[in-house]
Amino acid sequence: MSLVKRDQGLSRFFDDFVNRDIFDWALSNYSSTGTTLPAVNIRETQDHFEVEMAAPGMRKKDFKIELNGNLLTISSEKQDTHENKENGRYTLREYSYQSFQRSFRLPQNVVDEDKIKAQYENGMLLLLIPKKEEAKPKPARTIAIN
């Protein structure tokens, strides 16, 4: 029996094409370079949204967070250079460049933009996005009959 090696590039392209939302190109978190995008967890409670992004090795200043209307965008660019010199000549010179951008649509007219908080600790970026009072679910109430 012989094994046939499957063309991973063509297979991955086909899988990505079939599984992608073709009408939402602007919000795609697909990386055409094959790089890994940070994992994100989004949780909604009655009072707020919580966005957790795993991004170890970053610093607070590496992130850019924007809210434009109801589009939340988290991006980062990080550039490092490491050089070793002996007698004025390079023995080793390495460059590193990392960047990503993730975008998420929040429900319209729900977010209280002025109260958004973000913190980065132990490799985890956490955003707390409060909801407007009028967007929060109201408790059940009894209506009196006249």
C-alpha positions, 0 to 999 in steps of 0.5 A: 500500500502506498501513501499519497501526500496531500497538498496542504496548501491547496487543501487549506486554501479550499477549506478556508474559502469554503468556511469563510464568510465571503460577505464579511472580508473587512472583519476577517481574522484570517491571516494570509501569511500563516501567522497565528492570531491571538486567541480571544474570548468574548463574554456578555453579561447583563451589565457588560461585555468582557473581551479577553485576548491571550497575548503573552510577551507583549507590553501595554504600549504594544496595543492599540484599541479603538472603538469606531461606532460599534466596531471594536478593533484591537491591533498591535505592532512590535519590532525588535532588533538583537545585535551581537558585535565583535571588533565592530563587525556583526556576528549575529543580527536578528530582526523580529516584527509582529503585528496583528489586528482583530475586529469585532462588531458590538451590538449597535447603540448598546455600549457606553463608550466613555466607561470602557476599561482595558488592562494588560496583565500576565500575558492577558489583555482584558477589556471591560465594555459596559452597556448603556443603562437603557440597553440592560435588561429590565427586571420583571415588574407587576402592572397594577390593574385599575 
